[in-house]
Amino acid sequence: MNKIAFALAAVLAAMSHAALAADLCQPTATNPTNKALLAAAERHLGDQPHPLAHLHTEGTLPHQGIREQSIAAEKDWPILRQAALAWRLSGDARYLKQVDDYLAAWAEVYQPDFNPIDETNLDMLINAYALTADHLRPQTREATRQLISRLGNGYIAHIQQFHGQKKGTQTNNWQSHRVKLVTVAAAALGDRAMLEQAHQLFKQQIADNVLPDGSVTDFQDRDALHYVVYDLEPLVQAALAAKPYGGDWLRLGANGASLGAALDWLVPYATGQRSHEEFVHTHVQFDKDRAKVGEAGYAGIWQPKSSATLFWLAAQLDTRYLPVAKQLAEHPADWINACYL
């Protein structure tokens, strides 16, 4: 994963992508973590893109359908984000060319399916675009903008199609991932009308998904903190993308329901004050199927460190989550460090 909104906010005002990216993301190569990112990016400089027209991993077990091919193709997306950051760090034109080549390849081939679980990690591709847009070849920039626009507007249309259905994938983590993709697409395009729609969708998802005690409907359905994290992380990413507009999406909500309340509900589990055995009372057969084939994380006690990325991102919205993040992982992932720290 996933995976994320830190650079997308760089395009949210009436300035160039590059100017705003410089304001928000000012990495320095002297930072030891950023040196590691540069070294990792250099190792992938010779890689070539492997775009597919369609991807599908959601609801599949190993070796079913196109799962393995899709997983292999998705490896392009973190390489894209890493190359974009490496270019920002070093100014090395080789990384910019790699971003341009990868974006051009995916924009030419990929056809959105609007399955948010299959497509959630496209935020990495959108991230790379936002960091480099003003320096891409014009044809690459335009083709990528069109792809991102199709994604954002397409997800809005899919949500509107099911308007009023307050059940299942229309309100659970699937909807959180839809909201994230709409928000980061709006941010990358600098599309304020789309961002306002994202704002309304975010508010509705908080109302539908976060219960008054701070728990989320996914926990009620899956009996797993794995899905609490998977539900909240895209909402945090959406809030980060919207942050430069001045809105506080962390506290957006009513009747005690908010993203902040949901994070607060998870904190005692993340710090080890409470523990939870995963999926014992899940209502979803696929969870049981994954446990049977031995997929990691689908049985046993939940591992708090799996929420490290969530809390490092949340700490960028509110520093009171920073001690939790540091307890889970002394340092954040290199892409978080590059733009935020």
C-alpha positions in Angstrom: 0.0 0.0 0.0 -0.8 1.4 -0.5 0.5 5.1 -0.3 -0.1 8.9 -0.5 -1.5 12.4 -0.3 1.5 14.3 1.0 2.6 15.8 -2.3 -0.9 16.0 -3.9 -1.7 19.0 -1.8 1.0 20.8 -3.6 -1.4 21.7 -6.4 -4.3 23.0 -4.5 -3.9 26.8 -5.1 -3.6 29.0 -8.1 0.2 28.6 -8.3 2.2 26.1 -10.4 2.5 22.5 -9.3 6.2 23.0 -8.8 5.9 26.1 -6.6 3.4 24.6 -4.2 5.3 21.3 -4.2 8.4 23.2 -3.1 6.4 24.8 -0.3 5.1 21.5 1.1 7.8 19.1 0.2 11.4 20.3 0.9 13.5 17.2 1.2 17.3 17.5 1.6 19.7 14.9 0.5 21.7 15.3 3.7 18.9 13.7 5.7 20.1 10.1 6.2 16.7 8.7 5.4 16.6 10.6 2.2 20.0 9.3 1.3 18.5 5.8 1.6 15.6 6.8 -0.6 18.0 8.1 -3.2 20.0 4.9 -3.1 16.8 2.8 -3.4 15.7 4.9 -6.4 19.0 4.5 -8.1 18.7 0.7 -7.9 15.4 1.0 -9.9 16.6 3.4 -12.5 17.0 0.7 -15.1 13.5 -0.7 -14.5 10.9 -0.6 -17.2 7.1 0.0 -16.7 4.7 -2.9 -16.9 1.3 -1.3 -17.3 -1.9 -3.4 -17.6 -5.2 -2.3 -19.0 -7.0 -3.8 -16.0 -6.0 -5.0 -12.5 -7.8 -7.2 -10.1 -6.7 -8.5 -6.7 -9.8 -7.7 -4.6 -11.5 -10.9 -3.2 -8.9 -13.2 -4.7 -6.7 -15.8 -3.1 -3.2 -16.6 -4.3 -3.1 -17.8 -7.9 -6.7 -16.9 -8.7 -7.4 -14.9 -11.8 -5.0 -12.2 -12.7 -3.9 -11.6 -9.0 -0.2 -12.3 -9.5 0.0 -10.3 -12.8 -1.8 -7.4 -11.1 0.5 -7.4 -8.0 3.5 -7.4 -10.4 2.2 -4.5 -12.4 1.4 -2.5 -9.2 5.0 -2.5 -8.3 5.4 0.3 -10.8 3.6 2.7 -8.6 5.9 2.9 -5.6 8.8 3.1 -8.1 7.1 6.1 -9.7 6.6 7.9 -6.3 10.2 7.1 -5.3 11.6 8.4 -8.6 9.6 11.6 -8.3 10.9 12.2 -4.8 14.4 11.3 -5.9 14.2 13.9 -8.7 13.0 16.5 -6.1 15.9 15.6 -3.8 18.6 15.5 -6.4 17.5 17.4 -9.5 18.8 14.4 -11.5 17.1 14.4 -14.9 17.3 10.6 -15.1 14.6 10.3 -12.4 12.3 12.8 -14.1 12.6 10.9 -17.3 11.7 7.7 -15.5 8.6 9.4 -14.0 7.7 10.7 -17.5 8.2 7.2 -19.1 6.1 5.4 -16.5 3.3 7.9 -16.5 3.1 7.9 -20.2 3.0 4.1 -20.3 0.2 3.8 -17.7 -1.8 6.7 -19.1 -1.8 5.1 -22.5 -2.8 1.6 -21.4 -4.8 1.7 -18.1 -8.6 1.6 -18.1 -10.2 2.4 -14.7 -12.5 -0.3 -13.4 -13.7 1.8 -10.4 -13.0 -1.0 -7.9 -11.5 1.1 -5.1 -9.7 -1.9 -3.5 -8.0 -2.7 -6.8 -7.2 0.9 -7.5 -6.5 2.5 -4.1 -2.7 2.4 -4.6 -3.0 4.6 -7.7 -2.5 7.4 -5.3 1.2 6.8 -5.7 0.9 7.4 -9.4 -1.1 10.5 -8.8 1.5 11.6 -6.2 4.3 11.3 -8.8 2.3 13.4 -11.2 1.7 16.1 -8.6 5.4 16.3 -7.8 6.6 16.6 -11.4 3.6 17.9 -13.5 5.2 21.2 -14.6 8.3 19.4 -15.9 6.7 16.5 -17.8 6.5 16.4 -21.5 3.3 18.2 -22.6 1.8 15.0 -24.0 2.6 13.0 -20.9 1.1 15.8 -18.7 -2.1 15.9 -20.6 -2.6 12.2 -20.9 -2.0 11.7 -17.2 -4.4 14.6 -16.3 -7.0 12.9 -18.4 -6.5 9.6 -16.6 -6.6 11.3 -13.2 -9.8 13.2 -14.2 -11.5 10.0 -15.3 -10.6 8.4 -12.0 -11.9 11.3 -9.9 -15.1 12.0 -11.8 -15.7 8.3 -12.4 -15.7 7.6 -8.6 -18.0 10.5 -8.0 -20.4 9.0 -10.6 -20.2 5.6 -9.0 -20.9 7.0 -5.5 -23.9 9.0 -6.8 -25.2 5.9 -8.6 -25.7 4.2 -5.2 -26.8 7.3 -3.3 -28.9 6.4 -0.3 -27.8 2.8 0.0 -26.4 2.8 3.5 -24.9 -0.7 3.6 -22.0 -2.9 2.7 -19.4 -1.5 0.4 -21.3 1.8 0.0 -20.3 2.8 3.6 -17.4 0.5 4.7 -13.7 0.7 3.9 -14.5 0.6 0.1 -16.1 4.0 0.4 -13.2 5.4 2.4 -10.9 4.4 -0.5 -13.3 6.0 -3.0 -13.3 9.2 -1.0 -9.5 9.1 -0.9 -9.1 8.7 -4.6 -11.6 11.5 -5.4 -9.8 13.8 -3.0 -6.2 13.1 -4.2 -7.4 13.4 -7.8 -8.9 16.8 -7.1 -5.8 17.9 -5.4 -3.5 16.7 -8.2 -5.6 18.5 -10.8 -6.2 21.6 -8.7 -9.9 21.1 -9.3 -11.7 23.0 -6.5 -15.2 21.9 -7.7 -14.1 18.2 -7.4 -12.5 18.9 -4.0 -15.8 20.4 -2.8 -17.5 17.2 -3.9 -14.9 15.2 -2.1 -15.5 17.3 1.1 -19.2 16.4 1.0 -18.4 12.7 0.4 -15.9 12.7 3.3 -18.5 14.2 5.6 -21.1 11.6 4.6 -18.6 8.8 5.0 -17.8 9.9 8.6 -21.5 10.0 9.3 -22.1 6.6 7.8 -19.0 4.8 8.9 -17.9 6.2 12.3 -20.1 5.2 15.3 -20.6 7.5 18.3 -18.1 5.6 20.4 -15.4 6.1 17.7 -15.4 2.6 16.4 -16.1 2.0 12.7 -18.6 -0.2 11.0 -15.8 -2.3 9.5 -14.9 -3.4 13.1 -18.5 -4.4 13.7 -18.6 -6.4 10.5 -15.1 -8.0 10.4 -14.1 -8.1 14.1 -10.6 -7.0 13.1 -8.4 -4.1 13.8 -6.8 -4.8 10.4 -9.9 -3.4 8.8 -10.0 -0.4 11.2 -6.6 0.6 9.9 -7.6 -0.2 6.3 -10.7 2.0 6.7 -9.0 5.0 8.5 -5.8 5.3 6.5 -7.4 6.5 3.3 -9.5 9.0 5.2 -6.3 10.4 6.8 -4.8 10.6 3.3 -7.8 12.5 2.1 -7.6 14.9 5.1 -3.9 15.5 4.3 -4.7 16.3 0.6 -7.3 18.8 1.7 -5.2 20.4 4.5 -3.8 23.3 2.4 -7.3 24.6 1.8 -7.5 25.3 5.6 -10.2 22.8 6.4 -9.8 20.6 9.4 -11.1 17.3 8.2 -9.8 15.5 11.2 -12.5 16.9 13.4 -15.2 17.1 10.7 -18.4 15.4 11.8 -21.3 15.5 14.2 -22.6 13.7 17.3 -19.2 12.7 18.4 -18.3 11.0 15.1 -15.1 12.2 13.4 -11.9 10.9 12.0 -10.1 12.1 15.1 -12.6 10.2 17.3 -12.0 7.0 15.3 -8.2 7.4 15.6 -8.6 8.0 19.4 -10.6 4.8 19.6 -7.7 2.9 18.0 -5.0 4.4 20.2 -5.2 2.1 23.2 -4.8 -0.9 20.8 -1.9 0.7 19.0 -0.1 1.5 22.3 -0.7 -2.0 23.7 -3.0 -1.0 26.5 -5.6 -3.3 24.8 -5.3 -6.3 22.6 -7.6 -8.0 20.1 -7.8 -11.4 18.5 -8.6 -10.9 14.9 -11.5 -12.1 12.8 -13.0 -14.3 15.5 -16.6 -13.1 14.8 -16.2 -11.9 11.3 -19.3 -11.9 9.1 -17.3 -12.2 5.9 -16.5 -15.7 4.5 -13.5 -14.4 2.6 -11.8 -13.6 5.9 -12.2 -17.2 6.9 -11.0 -18.4 3.5 -7.8 -16.3 3.9 -7.2 -17.6 7.3 -7.5 -21.2 6.0 -4.8 -20.7 3.4 -2.5 -19.1 5.9 -2.5 -15.5 4.8 -0.6 -13.4 7.4 -2.7 -11.2 9.6 -6.1 -13.0 9.2 -5.9 -14.8 12.6 -4.3 -14.4 15.9 -3.6 -11.3 18.0 -3.5 -8.0 16.1 0.0 -6.5 15.7 0.1 -2.8 16.6 3.1 -2.1 14.4 0.8 -2.6 11.4 -0.7 0.8 12.2 2.6 2.7 12.1 2.0 4.3 8.7 -1.5 5.3 9.8 -0.3 7.1 12.9 2.7 8.7 11.3 0.3 10.2 8.7 -2.2 11.2 11.4 0.6 13.0 13.2 0.9 15.3 10.2 -2.7 16.4 11.0 -2.3 16.5 14.8 1.0 16.2 16.7 -0.7 14.5 19.6 -0.5 11.3 17.5 3.3 11.6 17.2 4.2 9.7 20.4 2.0 6.8 19.3 3.7 6.9 15.9 7.2 6.9 17.4 6.2 4.0 19.7 5.1 2.0 16.7 8.1 2.9 14.5 11.0 5.1 15.5 11.1 6.6 12.0 8.4 6.8 9.3 8.5 5.3 5.9 11.0 7.1 3.7 8.4 8.7 1.5 6.7 10.2 4.6 10.0 11.4 5.9 11.0 13.0 2.6 8.1 15.5 2.6 7.1 16.0 6.2 10.1 15.7 8.4 
